[in-house]
Amino acid sequence: MGKTITNRFGLTAVINGMTFRAQIIRDTNSRAFFQFYDKDAHVCTPDWSDSSLGPKFHVEVTDAKGTTYNPTNLTLMWNGTAVTFGNADANGIALNTDGVLDQGTVKKWTENSVTYFQIVKNIFTAGNDDNDQFYLTGQVRMQGGTMQTVRTETENVTVVKTASGGTSYYVHVEVTDIKTAGGTGTCVAHLFSSASGTEVPSGMSYQWYNMTGASADACTAQDGYSGVNQKTLTVPEGKVNGDELFRVDVTFNGNTYSGYGQMHDWSDPYFIALEETSNVTGHNFGSITEDETVTVRAYIVDKEGEAVSGSGLTPAFTLVDAGGSALTAGTGYTYNSSTNSVSLTYTQVIAAGGGVTGYVTAES
């Protein structure tokens, strides 16, 4: 597959004057979408072939007014290709057929009118040791019975490469957005160890930051945050301009590991929309191939998805490499302030470890 460029960029399209947001929701206690891959022993940790460890997820759709919809006719798109499922068994469970994924990698079933998916095989091998990505499309029924199409944001399935005999660590940040009615949001830091594939239970210290591009401002209690040196950061709505990026530095055994999480404030009047283009025909969204340059442009939009001027907000980009370290404009990527866009070449993505994750925030 092509190398991953983006993750969690953008809003869904405006449909009949209403902005829909389709989110991939992992079930409570479900594992995050990443695996450690021992490139010497060719072993994945955690082992998703253990049915209790593979990520389980569904799609949740809300509109700009906070109304929740139950999507139907869901299609799972993996690395830009639709995943085909066979007939359901006596328990209502269907497995994917051979194609973009090995047969039986993902199972699908319906429970209480909600369609669930679970990864039940390991994703990464010697032949696939870079990030994968997926999204889902479906339909929701609007007032009057009209069926409208929705699409989730792209979700990375991340590989963290390790060497036999050593232990690597990975920080995953779980974000709860600020709802339409306002209030607070939360960011929760999880440090995982390649030795066990499970979360490190204790012995960590934390520091949270609010990011503006590559600039990091330490979150403080004086600014209204709580838990600035704890596992869970609580964020007041006044600190989120539509979309905001938070970084956590987790220190364990004398070493510091960083993770990022992007928060949306659905009570705000403005958000960020992203447009991804390429210099080649047939570009596969979210990936890059040899001799290709991908450009991501940011727009400030209102709740109806219309571009606005005079908002007082400017999009700010943060790009990190496959190991979670921030990239530098001019070397790691090209930033164009006149068009509010960033561009990356295939060579730059390879130099970043084969995967670049991008975040955009709205800064005043």
Buried (B, 14 or more C-beta within 10 A) or exposed (E): BBBBBBBBBBBBEBBEEBBBBBBBBBEEEBBBBBBBBBBEEEBBBBBBBEEEBBBBBBBBBBBBEEBEBBBBEBBBBBBBBEBBBEEBEEEEBBBBBEEBBBEBBBBBBBEEEEBBBBBBBBBBEEEBBBBBBBBBBBBBEBEEEEEBBBBBBBBBBBBBBBEEEEEBBBBBBBBBBBBBEEEBBBBBBBBBBBBEBEEBEEEBEBBBBBBBBBEBEEBEEEBBBBBBEBBBBBBBBEBBBBBBBBBBBBBBEEEEBBBBBBBBBBBBEBBBBBEBEBEEEEBBBBBBBEEBBBBBBBBBBBBEBEEBEEBEBBBBBBBBBBBBEBBEBEEBBBBEEEEBBBBBBBEBBBBBBBBBBBBBBBBE
